[in-house]
Amino acid sequence: MKTRKLVIHVPEPERWEVAVANALNFLKTRAEGEDLRVAVIANDRAVTRCTACDPKLFQHLRQLKLDGGEIYLCENSLRRFEIPRERLPDVFGTVPAAVRALADRQADGWCYVRA
């Protein structure tokens, strides 16, 4: 089985729609016998949009999770913007540092795209 892995970096709040659309479109291209994996990792100001995202964006985030995508927020950025984990919808996981998570994924063969 052929595996393709894509990590999408979201550093700005206005880039969420592009990131999620790219992730969903990537998963839709799955061919028979192919394993597609996608992770969205957000940091910096992008995390500020995660406690009260609009319904349409939230619906797309939920769909991404249902389709097997992963969505992570940087804990360093959450602290910087004083966003407690309890205020986040359950679609989000966290990573201690987005820069490390992005580097680790790339070292493990994931392709990087910046939204």
N, C-alpha and C positions, 0 to 999 in steps of 0.2 A: 504494500500500500504506500503510495506516494504521500508525503506530508509536506504541507506548505504552512509556514507560520509567519504571521504579520503582527507587529506591534505598532500602534498608532499613538503618537505623542500629542497631547492637547495642553498647550501652555496658556491659552487665552480663552476667556469665557465665550467669546463670539465664535469660536471654532468648534464647539460641541456638535452642532448639526452636521458639519462637514465630516467630522471624525466618525460619528455614528453612521451616517449614510455610507461612507467608505467601508466601514466594517461590515455592515449589512450586505452591501453590494459584493464585497469579497466573498462572504459566505455563500451567496447565491450562485457563485460560479463553480461550486463543487461539482466535479465530474465523478462518474462511477469509479470506485476504487481509490478515491482521493480523500485524504484527511486534511481539512482546513481548520486552522486554529487562529483566532484573533484575540488580541488583548488591547484595550484602550487604557493608557496611563496618563493621568492628568496631574499637573502641578501648577505652581505659581497662581496667578489670578483665576485660572480656570476653575479652581475648587470653590470659588465664591459663588458660583452659579448652581451648586449642587444641593443646597438645602431647600431651595424653593424653585426648582426648574419648572418651566411651563409644562402644561399637560401633554402637548404634542411631543416635546423632547422626551419627557418621562416615558411616554408610550413607546418611543423608539428605543430608549435605553432598556426597557423591559423586554422588548422584542429581541434585542441583541442578546440579552441574557438567556432568553428562551431558546434562541438559535445556537447557544453554546459559546457565546462570546464572554470575555472577562472584562470587567471595568474596575480600575483601581485609582484611588486618590492618594496623593503624597501626604504622609502624616506630618512632615516638616511644614508643608504649605498650609495644612489645616491648622496647625498650631500658630503659624504666622498670622493667619487671618482670624484666629480665635474661634474656630468652628469645632465644637465638640462632636465626637464620633456619634453620639446619641441623636444628633439632629440630621444625620444622613439617612436617606432612603436605603432600603435593603438591597438595592441593585449594586451598590458600591462596596467594594472591598478596599483595603488600604495596603500600602507598602510604606516601609519606614522612610525611604528616600527615593523619589522618582528617578533621579539621575542614576542611582545604582541599579534600580529595577530595569531601566532602559538599557544600561550597559550589560547587565547580566543576560537579558533576553537576546541582545545582539551577539554576545559571546556564545550563546547556545544555538545560534543559527537562525534567529528570527530576523526578518527583514524589517527595517525601520522606515516609517513614514511620519512626517510631521504634518498635523492637520492645519 
